């Protein structure tokens, strides 16, 4: 089973979005066998923050690709001119 949690208007604050997922995980029987997905819009510039909060509360660390700019684990492992 998959549960999709969406912020289609980009309005959720990160701590509230993370808490929503934590609450769903705490109160849904059988959730351990369920894939939790999210879909965050960036209307108010909160999509990355909500996604990183979702990553923490969903218990699916690390899901941000390591090569993702700024937030990925490898984001600063390469400098211009050094190959």
Residue pairs with C-beta under 8 A, 6 or more apart in sequence:
1 30
1 33
1 34
1 35
2 34
2 35
2 36
2 37
3 24
3 28
3 31
3 34
3 35
3 36
3 37
4 37
4 38
4 39
5 17
5 20
5 21
5 24
5 36
5 37
5 38
5 39
5 54
6 38
6 39
6 40
7 17
7 38
7 39
7 40
7 41
7 46
7 47
7 50
8 39
8 41
9 41
9 43
10 40
10 41
10 42
10 43
10 44
10 45
10 46
10 47
11 43
11 44
11 46
12 20
12 40
12 46
12 50
13 46
14 46
14 49
14 50
14 52
14 53
15 53
17 40
17 50
17 53
17 54
18 50
18 53
18 54
18 56
18 57
19 57
21 36
21 38
21 54
21 57
21 58
22 57
24 31
24 36
25 31
25 36
25 57
25 58
25 59
28 34
36 58
36 60
38 50
38 51
38 54
38 58
40 46
40 47
40 50
40 51
40 54
41 47
42 48
48 70
48 71
51 64
52 64
52 71
55 61
55 62
55 63
55 64
62 73
64 71
64 72
64 73
65 72
66 72
66 73
66 74
67 74
67 75
68 75
69 75
